[in-house]
Amino acid sequence: LDLARRFKGAGTAERILITGDDPERLSEERKASEMGLDGRVHVAGHVVDPGGYYLGADASLNTLDSECGGPLVVVEALLE
């Protein structure tokens, strides 16, 4: 969300999509709204097949601290 706030402050039109469903999801959605990022940040929750999101993205950011078996999200992004 800090990245989205910085983009907004720079006057750019980037949109941020957050995927994944974790205990912080509702808190992140509320924070985005409080930061005035409605329409710029979308929290999609759990996505079974994220391939379409990677194809439509200019960049992908992995914020996970760890993932069992390695960062699968990086492999998925590279394959798309």
N, C-alpha and C positions, 0 to 999 in steps of 0.2 A: 504494500500500500504506500510505503514511503516513495517507492519508485514512481508510482502513478501520480502522487502529489507533486513530485519534482517535474514530471512531464507537464502537468497542468500549469505549474508555475512558469515553465519555459514557453508557454503559449502554443504547445504542439497539440496535435489531435490524436495521439496514440490511444488505443483502447487496450485494457488489460483483462485477460481471461484467466481466472484461477480455477483449476480443476482439482479434484480430490475431496474426499469427505472425511473430515476429522472433527474432533470436539471444538475446535476454534472457528469452525465455519460461520456460525451465526454471529459470533463476536466480530469476525472480519467483515461480514456484510454490514453490520451496524457501524463499525469504524469507517468503512468506505463512505457510507451515507453521511456520517458526522463530518467527514473531511471534505464534503462537497464533491465527491467523485461519482455520484449517480450518473449513469450513462457512459461512464468511462471505465468502470470496473464491473465485471460480471463474474459472479461466483457460481460456477456450473455444478459443483458437487462432484459426485462419482461419475466418471465417464468410462463406459465399457470399452469403447474403441476410439481412442483419441486421435487416430490417424488424420481425420479431416481437419482437426484443429491445427495439427502441425503443418499440413499443406497450405493452410490459409494464413499462417503466421510468418512474420518477418524475423522473429527471434523466439527462442525458447529459453526459459530460465528455470533451473532446477534448484529449489530451496530446501530439499530434504537433507536432513543431517545424515541419515543412513537409510538403506533399503536392503532387506534381506536378500542375499545373492548378488548384490551389486546394483548400480543405478539403471534399472530397466528403462526408465523414462528417457535416458540419454540414447540408448540403443533404438528405442521406438522412434525418437525424433530423427535420428540419422537415417533410418530405413525409409522414412516417408520422404 
